[in-house]
Amino acid sequence: MKKWLLVVSILTFSSASFAQKIKVRKVKGNQAVIEFSGGSLQPGNVYELAPDEFGESSAVSTSRRYLVGLSFNFENTKADTSGAENETDINLLAKFGWNYGTFEVGPMVSYSSTAIGSVTTTTYKFGGFGDYNMIANTPGEAFIYGLGGYATMGQRDSGTGSKIDVMDFFVGPFAKWFPTGTGVGFRLDGGYIYQKVSGGVGGDATITGLAFTAGIIAYF
């Protein structure tokens, strides 16, 4: 009991000039490593004590149940057609997903636009992604790595009236870094990409190469 009173006293009289964080390791009812009233506690969540407008501390949970991400994708590929040369493309990727600790899944969209003279080629693709985290993505974890991949389908409009169907498959390792320990961080991917295009003047073709992705992610 004396230990509990000491912990509560330290939290009560601590300076409000900086935030304190509590990681809940085990919960039974409304009791945890540190006990306080208000809100509900979940095992593994991180709660930040921040001063409110009246100068008192309140608990804010930085849960990582859902995610949104925005990143740039750089591809260096080559088609299997005769006379084909290496091609470099940059795409904008956006995703939303659900985090289950070890696994993450969700839908994603891809967009790219290339202008050559007066002709603009645009590509829209929709699909889904999946991550396997070798370190469980739980609140407070600062560095996570694993294996991820995605599959998308869409169309490429050449701007001259012809459209090509495009299908992508990507797989490769990734790293996620949360420098502040919150749910906002950075992500890097690198790996192998396989593309299948059909239709258009050139007919069907298979495109393979390497792809790298860099962007920001936010969990809430």
KOLLOSE-381350 format. One record per residue: y, x, z of N, C-alpha, C in turn; residue in three letters; residue number from 1. Coordinates in pm, 1 decimal. Atoms other than C-alpha are relative to their C-alpha. Example, Ala and Ser with C-alpha at 12.3 -4.5 7.8 and 13.67 -1.06 7.14 Angstrom:
2
[[-119.0, 89.0, 0.0], [-450.0, 1230.0, 780.0], [120.0, 90.0, 0.0], Ala, 1]
[[-119.0, -82.0, -6.0], [-106.0, 1367.0, 714.0], [109.0, -77.0, 73.0], Ser, 2]
***
This chain:
220
[[-120.9, 83.3, 0.0], [0.0, 0.0, 0.0], [125.5, 86.4, 0.0], Met, 1]
[[-116.6, -88.0, -4.0], [236.1, 285.5, 80.5], [26.8, 61.2, -137.3], Lys, 2]
[[-17.6, -56.4, 134.4], [171.3, 433.1, -263.5], [69.1, -100.2, -91.3], Lys, 3]
[[-63.4, 103.7, 83.0], [265.4, 100.3, -425.5], [148.2, -10.8, 33.4], Trp, 4]
[[-140.5, 10.9, -39.9], [587.4, 80.6, -223.7], [79.4, 119.0, -50.7], Leu, 5]
[[-68.4, -118.7, 48.2], [673.9, 437.2, -321.8], [27.8, -9.6, -149.0], Leu, 6]
[[-18.2, 13.5, 145.2], [620.8, 368.5, -692.5], [107.5, -101.8, -32.2], Val, 7]
[[-99.7, 104.0, 23.9], [823.6, 45.9, -679.9], [138.9, 49.4, 36.9], Val, 8]
[[-129.4, -51.9, -43.3], [1103.5, 223.9, -491.9], [56.6, 97.3, -101.8], Ser, 9]
[[-45.9, -95.7, 101.2], [1119.4, 502.7, -749.0], [52.9, -72.4, -122.3], Ile, 10]
[[-44.2, 75.9, 117.0], [1144.6, 250.4, -1033.5], [129.4, -74.3, 28.5], Leu, 11]
[[-117.2, 79.9, -33.7], [1406.6, 45.7, -850.1], [125.9, 84.2, 5.1], Thr, 12]
[[-118.3, -82.4, -21.4], [1639.1, 333.0, -768.5], [17.4, 108.9, -104.6], Phe, 13]
[[-15.7, -98.5, 107.3], [1587.9, 540.8, -1083.1], [127.0, -26.9, -77.6], Ser, 14]
[[-123.3, 13.9, 78.0], [1891.7, 607.3, -1295.1], [-26.6, -78.9, -126.2], Ser, 15]
[[14.0, 83.0, 120.1], [1945.6, 359.9, -1578.4], [52.5, 69.3, -123.3], Ala, 16]
[[-56.3, -72.8, 113.4], [2088.8, 632.1, -1803.3], [-105.5, 38.2, -102.3], Ser, 17]
[[105.1, -29.1, 96.4], [1748.2, 687.9, -1966.6], [-114.5, -97.4, 20.9], Phe, 18]
[[109.9, 97.1, -4.2], [1444.6, 474.8, -2048.8], [-124.7, 65.0, 57.1], Ala, 19]
[[126.9, -45.4, -53.4], [1119.2, 508.9, -1860.4], [-111.2, -77.8, -68.6], Gln, 20]
[[112.1, 65.1, 67.3], [783.1, 429.7, -2017.1], [-121.4, -4.4, 91.7], Lys, 21]
[[120.3, 19.4, -79.7], [471.3, 296.9, -1850.7], [-113.8, -32.8, -95.0], Ile, 22]
[[117.0, 32.0, 80.8], [132.6, 302.0, -2016.0], [-102.2, -69.2, 88.1], Lys, 23]
[[92.3, 80.3, -79.3], [-98.7, 33.0, -1886.7], [-143.0, 37.7, -38.5], Val, 24]
[[137.7, -41.6, 24.9], [-449.2, 175.1, -1860.1], [-99.9, -110.2, 33.9], Arg, 25]
[[91.8, 103.6, -43.7], [-614.2, -114.3, -1677.5], [79.2, -113.4, 62.3], Lys, 26]
[[-72.4, 116.6, -49.0], [-499.8, -469.1, -1599.6], [-97.4, -95.9, 65.2], Val, 27]
[[76.3, 104.0, -67.6], [-636.1, -721.4, -1351.6], [99.2, -102.0, 52.9], Lys, 28]
[[-102.4, 99.3, -35.3], [-430.1, -1039.5, -1331.0], [137.7, 53.2, -32.4], Gly, 29]
[[-134.5, -52.7, 21.8], [-71.2, -929.8, -1282.6], [16.8, 137.1, 64.3], Asn, 30]
[[-4.4, -132.4, -59.3], [-161.3, -589.8, -1136.2], [-42.3, 104.1, -101.8], Gln, 31]
[[32.2, -110.7, 88.2], [-164.9, -262.6, -1326.2], [25.6, 128.1, 77.4], Ala, 32]
[[-32.6, -125.3, -66.6], [-97.1, 102.9, -1253.7], [131.2, -15.3, 75.3], Val, 33]
[[-125.9, 35.8, -65.7], [255.6, -18.6, -1173.6], [14.5, -150.6, -11.7], Ile, 34]
[[-8.5, 145.9, -2.2], [312.9, -378.7, -1077.4], [145.3, -45.5, -7.1], Glu, 35]
[[-132.6, 60.3, 6.2], [616.9, -582.3, -1175.8], [-15.5, -141.8, -50.8], Phe, 36]
[[8.9, 140.6, 38.1], [692.3, -945.9, -1243.4], [64.5, -22.7, -135.7], Ser, 37]
[[-57.7, 38.3, 128.9], [770.8, -1115.4, -1573.7], [-81.5, 52.5, -115.7], Gly, 38]
[[75.0, -38.9, 118.2], [584.9, -1113.1, -1903.6], [-148.2, 15.8, 29.4], Gly, 39]
[[143.8, -20.6, -14.2], [216.4, -1050.6, -1963.1], [-33.9, 141.3, -42.9], Ser, 40]
[[40.8, -137.2, 27.6], [41.5, -714.4, -1972.1], [-128.9, 2.2, -79.9], Leu, 41]
[[119.7, -16.6, 80.8], [-216.4, -599.2, -2224.1], [-48.1, 143.9, 14.0], Gln, 42]
[[50.9, -136.5, -12.8], [-445.1, -294.8, -2182.3], [39.0, 86.2, -119.3], Pro, 43]
[[-35.9, -93.2, 105.5], [-321.0, 4.0, -2381.3], [141.0, -12.0, -50.9], Gly, 44]
[[-137.9, 16.6, 44.7], [28.5, -131.8, -2444.2], [93.2, 92.5, 77.1], Asn, 45]
[[-102.3, -81.3, -65.4], [336.4, 77.3, -2365.1], [119.7, -87.9, 29.2], Val, 46]
[[-113.0, 81.5, -41.8], [618.6, -90.5, -2171.7], [116.0, 90.9, 36.8], Tyr, 47]
[[-117.9, -82.5, -23.9], [968.3, 57.9, -2173.8], [95.5, -71.7, 93.8], Glu, 48]
[[-95.6, 56.3, -94.2], [1200.4, -3.2, -1878.0], [140.2, 31.4, -49.3], Leu, 49]
[[-134.7, -18.0, 52.8], [1545.2, -56.7, -2028.6], [96.7, -86.4, 79.2], Ala, 50]
[[-96.0, 79.7, -76.7], [1858.4, -172.8, -1841.6], [52.6, -116.9, -81.4], Pro, 51]
[[-56.4, 114.8, 69.1], [1978.0, -523.3, -1927.8], [149.9, -5.5, 24.2], Asp, 52]
[[-145.1, 9.1, -10.4], [2337.6, -646.5, -1935.7], [48.8, -5.0, 144.0], Glu, 53]
[[-37.8, 5.5, -140.5], [2335.0, -685.7, -1556.0], [-36.6, 129.2, 73.2], Phe, 54]
[[32.5, -127.7, -60.1], [2218.0, -329.8, -1498.3], [-139.2, 7.0, 58.0], Gly, 55]
[[135.2, -0.2, -51.1], [1863.3, -428.1, -1404.0], [-96.8, 39.6, -110.6], Glu, 56]
[[99.0, -44.9, 97.1], [1549.8, -303.4, -1571.8], [-86.4, -115.4, -45.6], Ser, 57]
[[91.4, 99.2, 55.0], [1334.1, -515.7, -1799.3], [-105.7, 71.8, -80.7], Ser, 58]
[[111.0, -64.2, 69.9], [1000.5, -440.3, -1963.8], [-6.8, -47.0, -143.9], Ala, 59]
[[10.5, 29.6, 141.5], [974.2, -420.3, -2341.8], [-130.6, 59.3, -51.4], Val, 60]
[[129.0, -46.5, 48.6], [629.0, -396.6, -2498.1], [10.9, 44.5, -145.2], Ser, 61]
[[-0.9, -50.1, 136.9], [592.3, -179.7, -2810.7], [-140.2, -16.3, -58.2], Thr, 62]
[[132.6, 29.8, 52.9], [283.6, -347.8, -2950.8], [-10.5, 45.7, -144.7], Ser, 63]
[[24.2, -41.0, 138.5], [127.2, -234.4, -3279.5], [-101.7, -92.5, -65.3], Arg, 64]
[[94.2, 96.5, 55.9], [-46.3, -551.9, -3392.5], [19.7, -18.2, -150.1], Arg, 65]
[[-31.9, 20.5, 141.3], [130.0, -585.7, -3730.2], [78.0, 120.5, -51.2], Tyr, 66]
[[-71.7, -113.2, 57.8], [283.3, -338.3, -3971.5], [68.3, -38.8, -130.2], Leu, 67]
[[-66.8, 5.3, 129.5], [527.1, -312.9, -4259.6], [25.6, 144.0, -42.2], Val, 68]
[[-19.8, -135.2, 48.7], [567.4, -9.2, -4479.8], [69.4, 2.2, -134.4], Gly, 69]
[[-70.2, -19.8, 126.6], [784.8, 117.7, -4763.4], [-11.1, 147.6, -34.8], Leu, 70]
[[22.4, -140.0, 35.8], [705.0, 434.8, -4955.8], [14.7, 22.1, -149.6], Ser, 71]
[[-3.7, -42.0, 139.5], [740.6, 626.8, -5279.7], [-132.8, 66.8, -34.1], Phe, 72]
[[128.1, -50.5, 45.9], [427.3, 708.7, -5476.5], [21.3, 87.5, -123.3], Asn, 73]
[[-14.6, -94.0, 111.0], [414.6, 1014.3, -5704.5], [-137.7, 23.7, -61.8], Phe, 74]
[[128.4, -12.9, 68.5], [136.4, 1024.9, -5964.9], [9.1, 102.0, -113.0], Glu, 75]
[[14.1, -91.6, 112.1], [30.8, 1303.6, -6199.1], [-136.0, -26.0, -62.7], Asn, 76]
[[124.3, 48.0, 59.6], [-229.2, 1165.3, -6438.4], [-10.4, 38.6, -147.5], Thr, 77]
[[24.0, -24.8, 141.9], [-383.9, 1206.4, -6781.4], [-102.7, -99.0, -51.2], Lys, 78]
[[91.1, 97.2, 60.6], [-551.0, 951.6, -7009.9], [-114.4, 71.0, -71.4], Ala, 79]
[[116.4, -57.5, 68.0], [-890.1, 1005.5, -7172.1], [8.5, -14.0, -151.2], Asp, 80]
[[-16.9, 16.1, 144.2], [-750.5, 933.3, -7519.5], [32.5, 133.0, -66.7], Thr, 81]
[[-23.3, -123.0, 75.1], [-720.9, 1198.2, -7789.4], [149.5, 33.2, -5.3], Ser, 82]
[[-138.7, -44.6, 6.3], [-399.8, 1400.9, -7771.9], [84.7, -39.7, 119.0], Gly, 83]
[[-76.6, 42.5, -117.6], [-299.0, 1260.3, -7433.9], [48.9, 120.5, 79.6], Ala, 84]
[[-57.8, -105.1, -82.1], [-74.7, 1473.8, -7213.3], [17.4, -49.2, 143.3], Glu, 85]
[[-23.2, 35.9, -139.4], [-13.5, 1483.1, -6840.1], [126.5, -83.8, 13.4], Asn, 86]
[[-113.2, 90.4, -19.8], [219.4, 1207.8, -6722.3], [31.5, -10.0, 149.0], Glu, 87]
[[-44.4, 11.8, -138.7], [423.7, 1188.3, -6401.8], [74.7, -131.1, 18.1], Thr, 88]
[[-62.4, 129.6, -26.7], [517.9, 848.8, -6259.9], [39.2, -9.0, 147.1], Asp, 89]
[[-45.3, 27.0, -136.2], [708.1, 734.7, -5949.6], [1.2, -150.7, 20.5], Ile, 90]
[[8.2, 142.5, -30.2], [633.5, 395.1, -5795.2], [53.4, -27.8, 140.1], Asn, 91]
[[-43.2, 46.1, -131.3], [779.0, 200.6, -5505.6], [-106.8, -93.7, 55.1], Leu, 92]
[[105.8, 79.4, -61.6], [514.8, 57.6, -5269.6], [51.4, -69.6, 125.5], Leu, 93]
[[-33.2, 75.4, -121.2], [560.6, -212.2, -5004.9], [-126.2, -68.8, 49.4], Ala, 94]
[[122.5, 58.2, -55.2], [292.7, -339.9, -4767.8], [26.5, -70.9, 132.0], Lys, 95]
[[4.5, 67.1, -129.8], [226.0, -572.0, -4476.9], [-145.2, -1.5, 43.8], Phe, 96]
[[139.1, -5.3, -41.1], [-82.8, -551.4, -4262.3], [-24.3, -32.7, 145.1], Gly, 97]
[[46.7, 26.3, -136.7], [-282.6, -607.4, -3946.3], [-68.6, 124.7, 52.1], Trp, 98]
[[56.6, -119.2, -62.1], [-374.8, -326.0, -3710.9], [-105.7, -39.5, 103.0], Asn, 99]
[[109.3, 26.5, -92.8], [-713.4, -343.3, -3535.9], [-41.0, 126.5, 75.8], Tyr, 100]
[[27.6, -124.3, -71.3], [-690.4, 3.2, -3381.2], [-64.3, 103.0, -89.9], Gly, 101]
[[71.5, -93.3, 87.1], [-953.6, 180.0, -3588.3], [20.0, -33.2, -147.2], Thr, 102]
[[-18.0, 43.2, 138.3], [-898.9, -26.1, -3905.2], [134.1, -70.6, -17.0], Phe, 103]
[[-121.3, 72.7, 37.5], [-586.4, -156.0, -4080.3], [-17.6, -52.7, -141.9], Glu, 104]
[[13.4, 61.4, 131.8], [-582.1, -395.3, -4376.4], [119.5, -90.5, -26.5], Val, 105]
[[-107.0, 91.6, 34.1], [-331.5, -605.1, -4566.7], [34.0, 3.2, -147.9], Gly, 106]
[[-43.2, 4.2, 139.7], [-165.0, -694.1, -4898.0], [109.1, 102.4, -28.0], Pro, 107]
[[-104.3, -93.7, 40.3], [66.2, -466.3, -5092.9], [46.6, -31.2, -141.3], Met, 108]
[[-56.6, 16.1, 134.1], [289.6, -465.5, -5401.4], [51.2, 135.5, -47.2], Val, 109]
[[-46.5, -124.5, 59.5], [390.6, -187.5, -5640.1], [94.3, -31.6, -115.7], Ser, 110]
[[-98.3, 21.7, 107.0], [690.5, -161.0, -5873.5], [47.3, 134.6, -53.0], Tyr, 111]
[[-58.1, -119.3, 61.8], [810.6, 100.4, -6119.7], [78.1, -40.5, -124.0], Ser, 112]
[[-84.2, 26.4, 116.9], [1074.5, 111.4, -6392.1], [41.1, 132.9, -61.6], Ser, 113]
[[-34.6, -121.9, 72.0], [1129.8, 379.0, -6657.5], [82.2, -35.9, -122.9], Thr, 114]
[[-88.6, 26.4, 113.7], [1416.8, 380.4, -6907.4], [3.0, 121.2, -92.1], Ala, 115]
[[-8.5, -103.8, 102.7], [1395.7, 582.6, -7228.4], [88.8, -54.1, -111.2], Ile, 116]
[[-96.2, 53.5, 95.4], [1701.0, 526.7, -7442.3], [36.5, -142.3, 35.9], Gly, 117]
[[-32.7, 141.1, -23.1], [1754.9, 152.8, -7476.9], [-122.2, -81.7, 40.3], Ser, 118]
[[124.1, 69.9, -34.1], [1393.8, 66.2, -7388.3], [-37.2, 27.8, 145.6], Val, 119]
[[38.0, -12.3, -140.9], [1293.6, -0.2, -7025.3], [-140.9, -54.2, 20.2], Thr, 120]
[[137.7, 39.6, -30.0], [930.2, -10.5, -6918.9], [-12.4, -30.2, 148.6], Thr, 121]
[[16.6, 39.2, -140.1], [851.0, -197.9, -6596.8], [-146.3, -34.7, 26.6], Thr, 122]
[[138.0, 27.6, -39.8], [523.4, -230.0, -6408.5], [-1.3, -68.2, 135.7], Thr, 123]
[[18.3, 72.9, -125.7], [434.0, -484.0, -6138.9], [-149.4, -5.5, 31.1], Tyr, 124]
[[140.9, 6.7, -40.0], [109.1, -463.8, -5943.6], [-12.1, -59.0, 140.2], Lys, 125]
[[26.8, 63.1, -129.5], [-36.9, -661.0, -5652.6], [-143.6, 30.9, 40.7], Phe, 126]
[[135.2, -30.2, -46.0], [-338.3, -584.6, -5437.3], [-8.4, 10.2, 150.3], Gly, 127]
[[20.6, -15.1, -143.4], [-458.0, -475.1, -5096.9], [-33.3, 143.2, 35.5], Gly, 128]
[[28.1, -135.0, -46.8], [-501.0, -162.9, -4886.0], [-89.4, -5.4, 123.3], Phe, 129]
[[81.4, -11.6, -120.3], [-732.1, -43.2, -4611.5], [8.2, 140.7, 55.6], Gly, 130]
[[-4.1, -129.5, -67.9], [-711.3, 239.4, -4356.0], [-112.7, 9.2, 101.8], Asp, 131]
[[91.5, -29.6, -110.3], [-973.2, 396.8, -4133.9], [64.9, 109.0, 84.1], Tyr, 132]
[[-66.3, -94.8, -89.0], [-801.0, 566.0, -3839.0], [-104.1, 77.2, 80.6], Asn, 133]
[[91.7, -81.5, -78.3], [-999.6, 855.6, -3694.8], [45.6, 12.5, 145.1], Met, 134]
[[-55.1, 15.3, -134.3], [-770.0, 829.0, -3392.8], [53.7, -142.0, 7.2], Ile, 135]
[[-40.0, 140.9, -7.5], [-723.0, 466.8, -3284.3], [151.4, -13.3, 8.3], Ala, 136]
[[-144.8, 22.9, 3.6], [-372.2, 341.6, -3362.1], [38.4, -96.9, 111.3], Asn, 137]
[[-38.3, 79.1, -116.1], [-272.0, 218.8, -3016.3], [140.8, 37.3, 43.3], Thr, 138]
[[-136.1, -29.2, -45.1], [74.8, 197.6, -2856.5], [7.3, 130.8, 77.8], Pro, 139]
[[-19.2, -127.4, -66.9], [199.8, 537.9, -2746.5], [-61.8, 117.3, -71.2], Gly, 140]
[[63.8, -109.0, 74.6], [-19.4, 740.3, -2986.2], [101.1, 57.5, -97.8], Glu, 141]
[[-105.6, -62.4, 80.0], [208.0, 993.4, -3160.6], [-47.4, 48.2, -136.2], Ala, 142]
[[48.9, -55.1, 126.3], [-15.4, 1137.4, -3435.9], [-137.1, -58.8, -30.8], Phe, 143]
[[123.8, 65.6, 42.5], [-289.5, 959.2, -3630.5], [-34.7, 47.4, -140.7], Ile, 144]
[[44.2, -36.8, 134.2], [-494.8, 1072.7, -3928.5], [-128.1, -76.0, -32.9], Tyr, 145]
[[118.4, 74.1, 40.3], [-771.9, 917.4, -4131.2], [-16.0, -3.5, -150.2], Gly, 146]
[[28.0, 16.3, 142.4], [-890.3, 798.6, -4471.4], [44.1, -139.5, -42.7], Leu, 147]
[[-52.0, 128.4, 46.5], [-719.8, 525.1, -4671.3], [-20.0, -20.0, -148.5], Gly, 148]
[[12.3, 30.3, 141.1], [-726.5, 354.2, -5005.5], [62.4, -133.6, -33.2], Gly, 149]
[[-52.7, 129.5, 42.9], [-593.1, 66.3, -5210.7], [-49.7, -32.7, -139.9], Tyr, 150]
[[34.8, 48.6, 133.8], [-668.8, -142.4, -5517.8], [106.3, -100.1, -42.1], Ala, 151]
[[-104.3, 89.6, 49.2], [-403.8, -315.5, -5729.2], [-26.5, -38.2, -145.1], Thr, 152]
[[7.3, 47.2, 138.4], [-382.6, -514.2, -6052.2], [136.6, -54.1, -39.4], Met, 153]
[[-128.4, 50.9, 45.1], [-82.0, -602.3, -6264.7], [20.3, 19.3, -148.5], Gly, 154]
[[-34.8, -14.1, 141.0], [99.8, -570.7, -6595.2], [112.8, 100.1, -18.1], Gln, 155]
[[-105.2, -92.5, 40.1], [312.8, -309.8, -6766.2], [68.0, -55.5, -124.2], Arg, 156]
[[-79.8, 53.6, 110.9], [588.9, -445.3, -6989.5], [74.5, 115.5, -64.9], Asp, 157]
[[-59.8, -114.0, 69.4], [691.6, -188.3, -7249.0], [144.2, -23.7, -40.9], Ser, 158]
[[-136.7, 30.5, 40.0], [1019.1, -366.7, -7320.4], [14.9, -27.4, -147.6], Gly, 159]
[[-2.9, 25.3, 144.6], [927.1, -409.5, -7686.3], [-79.7, -124.4, -36.4], Thr, 160]
[[73.8, 122.8, 25.9], [734.5, -733.2, -7646.8], [-147.8, 8.5, 28.7], Gly, 161]
[[142.8, -15.0, -28.4], [389.7, -589.7, -7572.0], [-21.5, 23.9, 149.1], Ser, 162]
[[34.2, -16.9, -140.5], [223.3, -603.2, -7230.5], [-141.3, 55.6, 13.9], Lys, 163]
[[128.8, -64.6, -24.2], [-65.3, -400.9, -7091.0], [-47.5, -35.5, 140.4], Ile, 164]
[[58.7, 25.0, -131.8], [-298.8, -495.7, -6807.4], [-36.2, 132.8, 65.4], Asp, 165]
[[21.5, -125.8, -72.6], [-322.1, -223.9, -6541.7], [-78.5, -27.5, 127.7], Val, 166]
[[77.9, 9.9, -123.0], [-577.0, -176.0, -6263.0], [-9.2, 138.7, 62.7], Met, 167]
[[-1.8, -128.5, -69.7], [-551.1, 102.3, -6000.3], [-98.0, 1.4, 116.7], Asp, 168]
[[79.3, -25.2, -120.2], [-787.3, 246.3, -5739.6], [40.3, 136.4, 54.7], Phe, 169]
[[-40.6, -126.4, -62.7], [-676.8, 514.4, -5493.0], [-77.5, 20.2, 129.2], Phe, 170]
[[64.2, -33.7, -127.3], [-854.4, 694.8, -5208.1], [41.3, 142.0, 38.8], Val, 171]
[[-39.2, -132.5, -45.3], [-751.0, 989.6, -4993.7], [37.0, 2.0, 147.1], Gly, 172]
[[-37.1, -12.3, -140.6], [-661.4, 1122.6, -4648.3], [147.6, -32.0, 22.3], Pro, 173]
[[-139.1, 29.1, -35.1], [-341.9, 1027.1, -4466.6], [30.1, 53.4, 139.4], Phe, 174]
[[-46.8, -37.1, -133.9], [-135.7, 1124.4, -4162.5], [117.8, -89.1, 35.6], Ala, 175]
[[-109.7, 82.4, -51.3], [92.2, 901.8, -3952.7], [60.1, 70.3, 121.6], Lys, 176]
[[-68.4, -70.3, -108.9], [352.9, 1050.6, -3719.8], [106.7, -90.0, 59.9], Trp, 177]
[[-97.6, 80.5, -73.4], [550.6, 861.1, -3456.1], [76.1, 93.1, 94.3], Phe, 178]
[[-69.2, -103.4, -78.8], [806.0, 1117.6, -3329.6], [56.0, -48.0, 132.6], Pro, 179]
[[-57.8, 50.7, -124.7], [954.2, 891.5, -3061.1], [-102.1, -72.7, 86.2], Thr, 180]
[[102.3, 69.6, -75.6], [625.4, 737.2, -2946.5], [7.8, -150.8, -9.6], Gly, 181]
[[-13.1, 144.5, 18.6], [740.1, 390.0, -3053.9], [-84.7, -43.4, -118.8], Thr, 182]
[[76.4, 48.6, 113.4], [608.8, 180.6, -3343.0], [56.0, 39.5, -134.5], Gly, 183]
[[-63.2, -41.5, 125.5], [834.8, 341.1, -3606.6], [-34.8, 146.1, -26.6], Val, 184]
[[39.0, -136.8, 30.4], [715.0, 651.5, -3786.4], [-2.2, 28.8, -148.6], Gly, 185]
[[8.4, -46.6, 138.1], [640.4, 838.2, -4107.6], [-146.9, 12.0, -40.7], Phe, 186]
[[136.6, -5.9, 51.8], [334.2, 844.2, -4330.5], [-5.8, 82.7, -127.6], Arg, 187]
[[26.5, -78.5, 119.8], [196.2, 1087.8, -4590.2], [-143.1, -26.2, -45.8], Leu, 188]
[[132.6, 18.8, 60.5], [-97.4, 1024.7, -4827.5], [-16.7, 96.7, -116.1], Asp, 189]
[[30.9, -79.7, 117.5], [-266.5, 1239.1, -5088.6], [-144.0, -24.0, -41.3], Gly, 190]
[[137.5, 25.0, 39.7], [-572.8, 1179.5, -5300.6], [-17.8, -21.3, -148.7], Gly, 191]
[[41.8, 20.5, 138.7], [-743.7, 1073.9, -5621.6], [31.0, -142.8, -42.9], Tyr, 192]
[[-31.3, 132.4, 52.8], [-628.1, 784.9, -5839.1], [-73.5, -21.9, -132.2], Ile, 193]
[[70.3, 41.3, 121.6], [-824.1, 600.6, -6107.1], [68.4, -124.9, -52.8], Tyr, 194]
[[-68.9, 112.9, 62.0], [-648.7, 366.4, -6350.6], [-74.3, -44.0, -125.6], Gln, 195]
[[58.6, 57.6, 120.7], [-779.3, 134.2, -6618.3], [105.1, -87.0, -66.1], Lys, 196]
[[-98.4, 79.5, 73.3], [-541.2, -1.7, -6882.5], [-68.9, -64.0, -119.8], Val, 197]
[[60.9, 71.9, 112.5], [-631.0, -259.5, -7146.6], [105.6, -82.3, -70.5], Ser, 198]
[[-95.9, 74.1, 80.0], [-448.9, -434.0, -7427.5], [104.1, 92.2, -60.0], Gly, 199]
[[-105.1, -79.4, 61.5], [-144.4, -320.6, -7617.1], [-44.7, 64.3, -129.5], Gly, 200]
[[27.3, -62.9, 129.0], [-127.8, -111.6, -7932.4], [-108.0, 106.7, 12.4], Val, 201]
[[93.0, -111.2, -14.8], [-326.6, 182.4, -7795.1], [-139.7, -40.0, 41.5], Gly, 202]
[[131.9, 44.0, -42.7], [-619.5, -26.4, -7676.5], [-29.9, 40.0, 143.4], Gly, 203]
[[40.3, -32.4, -136.9], [-818.7, 42.2, -7361.1], [1.0, 150.7, 23.5], Asp, 204]
[[-0.8, -141.7, -35.8], [-790.5, 372.6, -7176.0], [-26.7, 15.2, 149.0], Ala, 205]
[[22.7, -35.0, -140.3], [-898.6, 535.9, -6852.2], [90.7, 116.3, 36.3], Thr, 206]
[[-96.3, -101.0, -44.1], [-641.5, 740.0, -6661.7], [-39.0, 47.2, 139.4], Ile, 207]
[[35.5, -56.0, -130.4], [-722.2, 973.5, -6372.4], [96.6, 112.1, 36.9], Thr, 208]
[[-88.1, -107.5, -44.4], [-531.0, 1222.7, -6162.4], [19.3, -0.4, 150.3], Gly, 209]
[[-32.7, -11.6, -141.3], [-369.1, 1293.1, -5827.6], [122.2, -84.1, 33.1], Leu, 210]
[[-113.1, 81.2, -45.1], [-131.0, 1077.5, -5627.9], [38.2, 40.9, 141.8], Ala, 211]
[[-52.7, -32.9, -132.2], [90.7, 1151.8, -5327.7], [101.9, -106.1, 39.7], Phe, 212]
[[-88.3, 105.5, -49.0], [278.1, 901.2, -5113.4], [70.1, 45.9, 126.8], Thr, 213]
[[-78.4, -31.6, -119.7], [557.1, 947.9, -4857.6], [90.2, -118.6, 30.5], Ala, 214]
[[-83.6, 114.8, -34.1], [735.5, 673.8, -4666.3], [11.0, -22.2, 148.7], Gly, 215]
[[-18.5, 36.9, -139.8], [821.3, 499.6, -4341.8], [-86.2, -122.0, 31.8], Ile, 216]
[[80.9, 112.3, -45.2], [612.2, 253.4, -4139.1], [55.3, -50.6, 131.9], Ile, 217]
[[-45.7, 60.0, -125.1], [694.9, 15.2, -3857.9], [-105.0, -98.2, 49.4], Ala, 218]
[[98.0, 89.1, -63.0], [453.7, -159.0, -3619.6], [69.8, -85.9, 104.8], Tyr, 219]
[[-62.5, 90.6, -96.1], [541.9, -458.7, -3405.4], [-103.4, -98.9, 52.4], Phe, 220]
***
